């Protein structure tokens, strides 16, 4: 049995394809991993501290799409207010 060609297949593929476009991360914004490496604390510890800092208004959080390994993913970044 032969399937009929879907005329919208190419359009669906384009819409559903993961964008490989990366955001330009402005100076001062760091990932939790980068902060963890800089201050020499465990990532899990830094993650909790960052969450608290954001809630208290001492830091802000914004998500940027960056290359992680071979895939572009949305990754939270932080900066001091």
Secondary structure, 3 states (H helix, E strand, C coil): CCCCCCCCHHHHHHHHCCCCCCCCCCCCCEEHHHHHHHHCCCHHHHHHHHHHHHHHCCEEEEEEEEEECCEEEEEEEEEEC
